[in-house]
Amino acid sequence: MSDRADAFVVFGITGDLARRMTLPALYRLTEQEILTCEVHAVGRRPLRDDELGDLAREAITDAVDDVDERVLDDLLSRLTYLAGDAGDASLYERLRDELRDVECPVFYLAIPPDSFLAVAEGLAAAGLTENARLVVEKPFGTDLASAHELNERLTAIVPEERIFRIDHFLGKEPVQDIVYFRFANALFEPVWSREDVDSIQITLAEDFGVDGRGAFYDGVGALRDVVQNHLLQVLALAAMEPPSGGDDALARRRLDVFRSMPAADPERAVFGQYEGYREIDGVRPDSVTETFVALRLEIENWRWANVPILIRAGKALPVSGTEVVVRLQRVPQLRWGSYRLHTPGTDDIVMRVGRNAGVTIGIRAKTPGREVSQPVSLDLDFEEELGEPPQPYERLLADALRGESTLFPRFEVIEETWRIVQPLLDSPPPLESYEPGTWGPESAERLAAEHGGWRVPAAG
């Protein structure tokens, strides 16, 4: 599907997501002349158009350096507001009047997932979904069963090919760079398999807690918040076969990875909760929500059989950083004469997908004056070498406007990722406490101990 949208409708325009991400993205897309249609904003709070303009101006100037007033004025001149509750039929009748000449609208639901169906049903009842695209935020369901139910009800309203499920990690330029790094460089593809790789690690570390978001986070936890979606999607790009043929090539290859993965084993997982979490506003005093997850997974295919996949994510850790680490097998420790080839440590190919995005390649060099090797890093900073990348929502909303679905997971993928983590929801491992500023429960270290231990990500 490639019809360009002729109206963009945002539900939840007064929410935190819209303020931090959506409105700045709409400004950048206006600046690039990608967003040229009318923007209809919907929210529960009564606002005049000029009040919405003030809200949008503040959000954009907070997020964008050197705002171009002409671009901002262009966006604001096309921005209108409708107030109403998601369950109020009159809201959709008024919206239908505003969209009477529109043929291909995009409805972006920047709202809590429990409101998705109410909005979709309201749009359908008003006759607004015939040629519309529906963009929804994560999480898509809270487990495998709820994801199935939500999908069945949504696809009864809008067909699968017109549902765009956002995972903002797939909109990150450094995440997309994983594919190019692997398949555009003849140096790396030959070693990217079980013959030369010892293990794969993915770490998403955050050095802050959940202050201010306690009520939301306590109903979600680290597994649902970042593992089932973000980190498994990143893993698929790092592990998939070369894509080729057809617009859905990437989607097919990502799905192949998930279908070859057995479900997670609770015996190979660690859940942690940092000390002080239960004292945060909005968190239950007896909460068993995990703020840290570490687990070991497998990919049962020809390329990755018997290569451990180690994933960890957590709040209140020593640094913030997100990395994919492909750890190579160690070379033989040889001797010749009185000399010995000694290579302590590990050789890693590290793809940084956080704020300091780039690639670090660990190699060995002879220590001057000594018969011993030492690790040396070859480092590439993407922004320094290649320029500032587009922001994730900028890229994803541009694709939604164009009808380009490559970076949006299909339900088959969502279904498989829920299947993989479902045993950890059904029978979670015992919750262990850890001190803020540490790397989670000590038992998490054992998961990676036989494979050189966890790599500490670069802060950023």
SETORGU-561887 format. One record per residue: residue in three letters; y, z, x of N, C-alpha, C, O in turn. Coordinates in steps of 0.05 Angstrom, whole numbers, plus 5000, padded with zeros to 4 digits. Layout:
ALAYZXYZXYZXYZX/...
END
This chain:
MET497650005017500050005000502550005018502750165036/SER504449825012506749805030509449775015511449705028/ASP509449824988511949794973513950004982513250244983/ARG516349924989518450114997519450264973519950144952/ALA519750524976520750694954523650624946525250564964/ASP524250624920526950584912528150834899530350824888/ALA526851064902527951324895526251534909523851514911/PHE527651744919526251964932526952224917529252294915/VAL524852354906525352594890524052834904521652834910/VAL525653034909524753274924524753514904526753594894/PHE522353614900522053864885522154094905520754094925/GLY523754304898523954534916526154504937525954604959/ILE528354364930530454304949531854554958533054554980/THR531854774943533255014951531455204967532355424975/GLY528955124973527155294987527555285017529055125028/ASP526155465031526355485060525455235075526655155094/LEU523255115065522154875078524254645076524654505096/ALA525454615053527454405050529854455068530854265081/ARG530654705070532954765088532354715117534054595131/ARG530054795126529354775155528454495163529054405185/MET526954365145525654115153526553865137527353665148/THR526453895110526853655093529653545095530053305101/LEU531653705092534453605092535253495119536453285120/PRO534653635142535253505167533753245171534853055183/ALA531253225161529852965164531152745147531252525156/LEU532052815123533452615107535952515120536752285118/TYR537352695134539752615148539052415170540352205173/ARG537052475186536252295208535252025197535851815209/LEU533852025175532951775163535251615152535151365153/THR537351745142539751605134541151485158542151255157/GLU541251635180542551535204541151285214542451105225/GLN538451275211536951045221536750825200535450615205/GLU538050865177538050665155535250615144534650405134/ILE533550825146530950815133531050915105529850805087/LEU532651125101533051235074535651115063537851185071/THR535350935044537650795032537750835002539650744989/CYS535650954990535550974961536851234952537751404968/GLU536951274926537951524914536051754920533651714921/VAL537151984924535652234929536152424905538352514901/HIS534052484891534252664868532952924875530552944881/ALA534553134875533553404882532953564857534553564838/VAL530753714858529953884835529454164845528154214866/GLY530554354831530154634838530454814813531354724792/ARG529555064815529755244792532555354789533355434767/ARG533955374811536555504810538755324799538955094808/PRO540355414780542555244770544655204793545655384805/LEU545154944798547054874819548654624809547554444797/ARG551254624815552754374812552154184836551254274857/ASP552753934832552253744854553853824879552853784901/ASP556353924876557853994899556754244913556954274937/GLU555454424897554154654910551654574925551154674947/LEU550254384914547954274930548954134955547754154976/GLY551253994953552353864976553054064998552554015022/ASP554154294990554754505009552254615022552154665046/LEU550154655006547554755016546454555036545454625058/ALA546454295029545454085047547054065073545854045094/ARG549654075070551354055094550754285114550554245138/GLU550554525103549954755120547254725134547054785158/ALA545254645119542554615131542554405153541354435173/ILE543954185148543953965167545554035192544653975214/THR547854155189549554225212548154445229548554465253/ASP546554615216545054815231542854695248542154795269/ALA541754465239539354355252540054115270538454055288/VAL542253985266542853735280545353775298547453865288/ASP545153705323547453705340549153455335548153235330/ASP551853485337553653255334553153095309552552855309/VAL553453235286553053095260555252875257557552925261/ASP554352645249556152425243557052455214555352435195/GLU559552505209560552565182560152325164559752355140/ARG560352085174559951845157557051835147556551765124/VAL555151895164552351895156551852125136550552075115/LEU552952355141552652585123553852515096552652575075/ASP556252405096557552335070555852125055555752135030/ASP554651935070552951735057550651865043550051805020/LEU549352055056547052195044547952355020546752334998/LEU550152505023551052685001551952514977551652614954/SER552952284982553852114959551552014942551951944919/ARG549152014953546751924939544952154930542752114920/LEU545952404934544352634928545252764901547552834898/THR543452784882544052904856542053134851539953154865/TYR542653304832541053544828540353584798541953534780/LEU537853664794536853744768535754024770534154074788/ALA536454194752535354474751533354494729533754384707/GLY531154634734529154674713526654794724526154794748/ASP525054904706522555024713520354814713520354624697/ALA518354844731516154644733514654614707513554394702/GLY514554814690513154794665514754704641513754694619/ASP517254624646519154554624519054254621519954104639/ALA518154154598517853874593520553734593520753494601/SER522653874585525353744585526253664613527853474616/LEU525453814633526153744660525253464667526853304678/TYR522853394660521753124667522952914649523152684658/GLU523752984625525152784608527852714620528652484619/ARG529252924630531852864643531452704668533052534675/LEU529352774683528752624708528052334701528852144715/ARG526652294679525952014671528451854665528651614671/ASP530451984653532951844647534351764673535551554674/GLU534251934693535551874719534051644733535251494748/LEU531451624728529851424743529151184725527251044731/ARG530751134705530050924686529850644698528250474688/ASP531250594720531150324732529450324758529450124772/VAL528150544763526550574788523750464784522450524763/GLU522650314803520050204801517950334819515550344813/CYS518850454842516950564861518050834872519050834894/PRO517951044856519051304866517051444883514651414881/VAL518151614901516551804917517252084907519652154908/PHE515252234899515752504891514652694913512252694918/TYR516352844925515653014947515653304937517753404929/LEU513353434937513053704927513253904949511153994960/ALA515653984957516154184977516254464964518154604965/ILE514054524950513754764933511154894939509354774952/PRO510755144929508155274933505955114920506354994899/PRO503555114932501354954922500555024893499454854879/ASP500955274885500155334857501955204836501355224812/SER503955064845505654914826505154614827506254464811/PHE503354514845502854234847502054104821503153904812/LEU500054234808498954114783500954114761501153914746/ALA502454324758504454334737506454114739507153984720/VAL507354064764509353844768508053574764509153404750/ALA505653534775504253274771503753224741504152994732/GLU502953424727502353384698504953324683505053164664/GLY507153464691509753414678510753134683511753004665/LEU510353034708511152764714509452554699510552364689/ALA506852614696505152434682505852424652505952204640/ALA506352654641507052664612509652514606509952414584/ALA511452504626513952354622513652064629515651914629/GLY511251974637510851694644511951614670512851384674/LEU512051804690513451744715511451694739512351654761/THR508851694734506951674756505651404759503951364776/GLU506351204742504850954742504850814769502650724778/ASN507050804783507050674809508350854830509550774850/ALA507951114826509251314843507351404865504951384863/ARG508551504887507151634908507751934906510052014901/LEU505652094910505852384908505352504935503252474946/VAL507352644946507152764973506953064969508753184957/VAL504853184979504353474975504153615002503253495021/GLU504953865002504854025027502154165029500554165010/LYS501554275052499254445056499854725045502254785042/PRO497854885040495054825041494054675016495054724994/PHE492154495020490954354998488454514990486254455000/GLY488854704972486654884965486655124983488055135003/THR485055324976484755564992481955595003481355765019/ASP480155414994477355405004476255144994477654984982/LEU473655094999472454844992472454794962473054574953/ALA471755004947471554974918474254914905474554734888/SER476355064913478955024902480154754910481654634895/ALA479554664934480454404943479254184926480553994918/HIS476654204920475354014902476654014874477253794864/GLU477154244863478254254837481054134836481753984818/LEU482754214856485454104858485353804860486953664847/ASN483553694877483553404881482653264856483753054849/GLU480653374842479753244817481953224797482253024784/ARG483553434795485653434775488053264783489253124766/LEU488653254809490853084818490152794816491752624808/THR487752724825486952434825486452334796486352094792/ALA486252514777486252424749488952334740489252194720/ILE491052414755493852344749494852124767496051924757/VAL494352154793495251954813492851884830491452064840/PRO492251624834489851554850490151634879492351674890/GLU487851664891487651764919489551614938490851744955/GLU489651354935491251194954494251244951495751164969/ARG495051384930497951444927498551744929500651834922/ILE496551894939497052184945497252214976495452134990/PHE499552314984500152355013500152655019502052795011/ARG498152745033497953035039499153085067498152975087/ILE501253235068502653275093501153485110500553705101/ASP500653415135500053615156502053545178501753355193/HIS504053715181506253645198505453615228506853485243/PHE503153735235502153695263501553395269502053305291/LEU500653255248500052965252502552805255502552575264/GLY504852915247507452785251508752845278510752725284/LYS507653025293508753095319508152865338505852775341/GLU510152775351509752555371507752625393506152455400/PRO507852865404505852935424502952935414501152875430/VAL502552995389499852975377498952685376496752615383/GLN500752505366500152225366499752115394498151925398/ASP501152225414500852135441498052175452497152045471/ILE496452365440493752415449492152155448490652085466/VAL492452005426490951745423491751555445489951425457/TYR494351525450495251335471494451435499493651265516/PHE494651685504493851795530490951725535490251645558/ARG489251765515486351715519485751415522484351345541/PHE486751255504485750985502487450775515486650535517/ALA489850845524491550655538491350685569492750555583/ASN489650875578489450925607486550905616484851065608/ALA486050705632483250655641482250885659479850925662/LEU484151055669483351275687481751485672480051615683/PHE482351535646481351765632478951715615477051875614/GLU478851485601476651445583473851475595472051575582/PRO473351385620470651415631469751695634467251745634/VAL471551895636470652175640470852325614470252565614/TRP471452195592472052335567469452355550469252255528/SER467452505561464852525547463252755560464152875580/ARG460952805548459253025557458352995586457653195599/GLU458352745597457452715625459352855645458452945665/ASP461852865638463852975657465453205647466853335662/VAL465253265621466853475609465153725605462953715594/ASP466253955614464854205611465354325584463554435571/SER467854315574468654435549471354325540472754215556/ILE471954365515474654305504475754565492474454705477/GLN478254615499479654845488482154755473483454565481/ILE482654885451485254855437486355125431485055295419/THR488855175440490155425435492855375421494355205430/LEU493355525400495955535387496755835389495855995373/ALA498555895407499556165411502356195402504056025406/GLU502956415388505656485379506356765388504856955384/ASP508656795401509357055412510857235392511957435400/PHE510957145367512257305346510257365324508157245322/GLY510957565308509257645286509957515260510957285260/VAL509557655238510057535211512357675197512457665172/ASP514157805211516357945198517957745181518557525190/GLY518557835157519957665138518257475122519157355103/ARG515657455130513857275116511257425108509157295103/GLY511457685107509057845103507557785077505157755077/ALA509057765055507757715029506357445029504157425018/PHE507557245041506256985042503856995061501656915053/TYR504157095085502157075105499657235098497457165104/ASP500057465084497857645079495857515059493557595058/GLY496757315044494857175027493656925040492156785027/VAL494256875065493456635078491756695103489356635104/GLY492956815124491456875148491456635167491956415160/ALA490656695192490856495213488856265209489556035215/LEU486556315198484556105194485655895175485455655181/ARG486655975152487655785133490355665142491055435136/ASP491955825156494655745163494755525183496255335181/VAL493055545204493355345226490655225236490755015248/VAL488455355230485855255242484755035224484154815234/GLN484355095198483054905180484554645179483354435174/ASN487154645183488754405181489654305209488554115220/HIS491654435220492954335244490954295267490854075279/LEU489554505275488054495299485554325297484754195316/LEU484354315274482054135270483053845271481553665280/GLN485353785260486453515261487053435290486453205298/VAL488053615306488553555334485953515348485753325365/LEU483953675343481353635355480253365349479153235367/ALA480553265324479453005317480652785334479252605342/LEU483252805340484552595356483552615385483352415399/ALA483052855395482152895422479252805426478452745448/ALA477652815404474752765406473752505394471452435399/MET475452365379474452135364473751895382474551885405/GLU472251715371471651465384474151275383475951325367/PRO474251065400476550885399476850755372474950655360/PRO479350765361479850645335480150335338481250245357/SER479150195318479449905318478949795290477349905275/GLY480449585283479849435259480849575234479649775225/GLY482949465221483749555195485849775196486049925216/ASP487349795175489549995173488450285173489950465179/ASP485950325165484850595163483150665187481550855186/ALA483550525210481850575233481950855243479950985249/LEU484450965246484751245255483451435235482051625243/ALA483951395210482751575190479751575191478451785188/ARG478551335194475651325196474551465220472451605218/ARG475851435243474851565267475251875265473452025275/ARG477451965254477752255250475552365232474452575238/LEU474952225211472952315192470152325206468652505201/ASP469652125223467052125237466652385253464452495254/VAL468852475266468652725282467852955264465953105270/PHE469252995241468653215224465853205212464553405209/ARG465052965205462352945193460153005213457853065205/SER460652995238458653055259458753345268457353425286/MET460453505255460753785263459253975244459753965220/PRO457454135254456254345237458354545228460454575242/ALA457854685207459654885197459855115218457955165233/ALA462055245219462555465238460555695233459755755211/ASP459755815255457856045254459456305258460756335278/PRO459456485238460956735241460156895265461757055275/GLU457656855275456856995299458356895324458357025345/ARG459556655322461056545344464056525338465356335345/ALA464956735325467756745317468757035320467257225317/VAL471357055325472757315327475257315310476857125312/PHE475557515293477957555277479357795288478158005293/GLY482057785291483558005300486058045283486957865269/GLN487158285284489658355270491358525288490358735298/TYR493758445293495358595313496358865301496858885277/GLU496459065318497259325310500159325300501959215313/GLY500559445277503159455265503459245242505459245227/TYR501559065240501658855219501858975191503358885174/ARG500259185187500159305160502659455152503059525128/GLU504459505171506959635164509259435156511459515149/ILE508659185158510658975152511058955122509158975106/ASP513558915113514158885085512558655073512458435084/GLY511358705050509758495037506858495044505258365030/VAL506058635065503258655073501958895060503059115060/ARG499558855050498059075038497359285059496659225081/PRO497559545051496959755071494159755081493559845103/ASP492259635065489459625074488659335080486359265077/SER490559165087490058875091487858825112487758945133/VAL486158635105484158535124484758245132482858105141/THR487158165129487957895136488057865166489158035180/GLU486857655177486857605206489357475215490357285203/THR490457575237492757455250491957315276493557195290/PHE489357325282488257195306485457095299483957225285/VAL484856855309482256735305481456605332483056475345/ALA478956655339477756505361474956415353473556585341/LEU474156175358471556085349470555865367471955725381/ARG467855845366466555625381465255435361463855525343/LEU465755185365464654975347463154775364463254775389/GLU461654595350460154385364460754125350461354115326/ILE460453905365460553635354457853505361457353455385/GLU456253455341453553355346453553045344452552925325/ASN454752925365454552635367453952565397453752735414/TRP453652305402452852225429454852295450454052365473/ARG457352285444459452335464459652635471460152695494/TRP459352805451460053085455457753285452458253525452/ALA455353195449453053385446453053585468453253525492/ASN452853845460452654075478455154145493455154305512/VAL457454015486460054095498461354295479461954225456/PRO461754545488463054745470465954665463467454575480/ILE466554705438469354665428470354945422469455085404/LEU472355035437473455305436476255295424478055165435/ILE476655435402479255435388480255715385478655895377/ARG482755765390483956025384486855985375488255805383/ALA487656165358490356165348491156445340489456595330/GLY493656525344494356795337497356845338498856695350/LYS498057055325500757165324501057395344499057515351/ALA503557445352504157675370502557665396501557865406/LEU502357425407500957375433503157375455505457375449/PRO502357355481504357375502506357145504508657195512/VAL505556905496507356675497507056505472505056545457/SER508856325467508556115447507955855461509355775479/GLY505855725453505055465465502655355451500955505442/THR502455095450500154965438499054755458500554575467/GLU496454775464495354605484492554515476491054655463/VAL491854275485489054175485488154155514489454015530/VAL485954285520484954295548482254165549480354255537/VAL482053945564479453815569478653915597479853825617/ARG476754085598475854205624473554055636471454025623/LEU473953945659471953785672469853955686470354185694/GLN467453835689465353975703466054005733467453845744/ARG464954215744465654265773464054085791461754005785/VAL465254005813463853835832461954015849462354255850/PRO459953895861458154045878459654185901461454065912/GLN458754425908459954575930458454505956456454635962/LEU459254305970457754195993458554326019460654456022/ARG456754296038457254396066456754156085455053996080/TRP458354146107457853966129458654106155460954186158/GLY456754126173457254276197457954566190456554696175/SER460154656201461054936195462954946172464055156166/TYR463454716159465354706137464054716110461654636107/ARG465454806090464454816062466654716043468954806045/LEU465854546025467654446005467754665983466054675966/HIS469854825983470155045965472354975944474554925952/THR471654975919473554905898473655125876472355105856/PRO475055345881475255555861476755465837478355275838/GLY476255605814477755535790476555305775474255225779/THR478155185758477354965741479254725743481554755751/ASP478154485737479854245737480254175708478354105693/ASP482754185699483454145671485353905667487053855683/ILE484853755646486853565635488053705611486653755591/VAL490653755612491953915592494053745578495853635590/MET493753735551495753595535497353805519496253945502/ARG499853825526501654025513502953895488504253695490/VAL502554025465503553905441505554095427506154065404/GLY506554285442508654465432511454355439511854115442/ARG513354545442516054455448516454335475518254165479/ASN514754415494514954295521512854075525511254085544/ALA512753895507510553695505510253535531512253465544/GLY507753485538507253325561504253345569502653435553/VAL503653265593500953265604500953385632502653325648/THR499053555637498553665663495753605672493853655657/ILE495353485695492753415705492253575731493853555750/GLY490153735731489453895754487753735774485653635766/ILE488553715799486953585819486753775843487953995843/ARG485253695864484853865888486053725912485853475915/ALA487253875930488253775955487553965977487154205972/LYS487253866001486554036024488954216031491254126032/THR488354466035490454656044491154596073489454586090/PRO493754556079494554486106493554696126494054936123/GLY492254606147491454776168488854936163487955086180/ARG487754896139485255036132483254846119483954646108/GLU480754916123478554756111477854856083475654946078/VAL479754846066479354936038481254776020483354696028/SER480354735995481954595976483654785959482955025957/GLN485754685948487354845930488154675906488554435908/PRO488454805882489254655859492154555861493954695871/VAL492554305853495154175852495554055824493653925814/SER497854085812498253975785500053735786502153725799/LEU499153525772500853295766501953325738500353345719/ASP504553335735505653415710507553205699509253095714/LEU507353145673509152955659510353105635508953205618/ASP513053105635514453215612515352975595516952805603/PHE514352955570514752725553517752675548518752455550/GLU519152885540521952855533523652765557525452605554/GLU523052885580524552825604524152535612526052405621/GLU521652445610521052165619521451955597522251725604/LEU521052025572520951825551523151855530523451685513/GLY524752065531526852105512526052295489523652355486/GLU527952375473527452565451525852425429526652205420/PRO523652545421522052415400523052475372524652655369/PRO522252315352522952385325521552645317519452715327/GLN522852795298521653045289519352975269519352765257/PRO517453165266515153105250515753025221514652825211/TYR517553175208518153095180519752835178519552695159/GLU521252785198522652525200520652295199521052105185/ARG518652315216516552105217514952095192514451875181/LEU514052325181512352325158513752235133512552085117/LEU516152325129517652235105518351935107518351795086/ALA518951845131519351555134516851395126517051185113/ASP514551485135512051355127511551365097510651165086/ALA512151595085511751615056513651415041512751295021/LEU516051385051517951195038516850905041517250745023/ARG515550855063514450575068511750535055510850315053/GLY510450755047507750735037505650715059503450615054/GLU506250815083504450805106502951075107504151275112/SER500251065103498751315099497151405124495551595122/THR497451265146495651315170495751615178493651725185/LEU498051735178498352005188497852225166498352455171/PHE496952135143496552325121493552355116492252155110/PRO492352595118489452615115488552545087489752635067/ARG486452385085485152335060483552575051482952755067/PHE482752575025481352815016478652845030477753065034/GLU477352625037474752645052475052815076473252975083/VAL477352795090477852955114478353245107477253425119/ILE480053285086480553555077477953695069477553935075/GLU476253555055473753665046472053745070470853965069/GLU471853585090470253645114471353885129469854055138/THR473953905132475154135147474654395132474154605144/TRP474854395105474154635090471254705093470454935096/ARG469454495093466654545096466154685123464454875125/ILE467454595144467054705171467755005172466255155184/VAL469955085160470855365162469855535139470155785141/GLN468555425119467855585095466055825102466456035090/PRO464055805121462556045127464256285137463456515133/LEU466456225150468156435160469756565137470656795139/LEU470056425115471356535091469256695075469956905064/ASP466856595074464756735059463756985073463257195060/SER463456975099462357205114464057235140463157175162/PRO466557325137468257345160467157545181465957745173/PRO467557485207466757685227468357935224470557935212/PRO467458155236468858415234471758385245472158255265/LEU473658505231476458495239476958695262476358925259/GLU477958595284478458765307481458785312482958595307/SER482359015321485159065326485958975354484258985373/TYR488458885358489458825385492358895386493858895366/GLU493258955410496059035415497758785416496958585427/PRO500158795403501958575406502658515436502858705452/GLY502858265443503358195471500958165488501158115512/THR498558185475496058135490494757885478495757765459/TRP492557795490491157555481489057605460486857485462/GLY489557785442487757835420485558025428485658145450/PRO483558065411481358245417479858165443479557925448/GLU478958365457477558305482475058135478474257975495/SER473758165454471258015449471757715449469857565452/ALA474257635444474857345444474457225472473856985475/GLU474857385492474457285520471657195525471157015541/ARG469657325512466857255517466156975507464356855518/LEU467656875487466956605477467356395499465856195500/ALA469356435517469956235537469056325565469456175584/ALA467756555568467256665594465456485611465856455635/GLU463456355598461556185613462755915620461455755634/HIS465255865612466455605616469155625629471055475623/GLY469455825646471955855662474056025649476256055660/GLY473456125625475456295611477556125597477755885601/TRP479056265581481256125567483556055586484256215603/ARG484655825583487055755599489455875584489755855560/VAL491255995600493756105589495755875585496455745605/PRO496655815561498355585557501155635569502155855571/ALA502355415577505155425586506955495563506555395541/ALA508855675567510555755545512355525536513255355553/GLY512755505510514555295500513655205472514955035461/
END
